[in-house]
Amino acid sequence: MSNKSSIRSGLYTDVIKVTDEFLGPAANRFISRKIANHLHKEPEELNVRDLKYLTNWIKIAMTLLVDDEKIMDRYMDSLRKLYKKYSK
């Protein structure tokens, strides 16, 4: 696996881990569908440039599910930290 491929799959895995804290077992399906429907990619193709766009779609969808602003802020902050981690 190339370094780019491992970064991509690592990023996807990290997005799932962060989302799992908020959605539990539904995290993988939720993120996979957002990537497929809004980025028109396979989840393993996710890259750091996609993350900001993906985060916007996640926020839209999650605000329909979660009424607690503190939880949403914590989730979005966790996704922003991933962007910083993978942008280095």
HELIX and SHEET records of a PDB file:
HELIX    1   1 ASN A    3  LEU A   23  1                                  21    
HELIX    2   2 GLY A   24  ALA A   26  5                                   3    
HELIX    3   3 ALA A   27  LYS A   34  1                                   8    
HELIX    4   4 ILE A   35  LEU A   39  3                                   5    
HELIX    5   5 PRO A   43  GLU A   45  5                                   3    
HELIX    6   6 VAL A   48  LEU A   65  1                                  18    
HELIX    7   7 GLU A   69  SER A   87  1                                  19    
END                                                                             
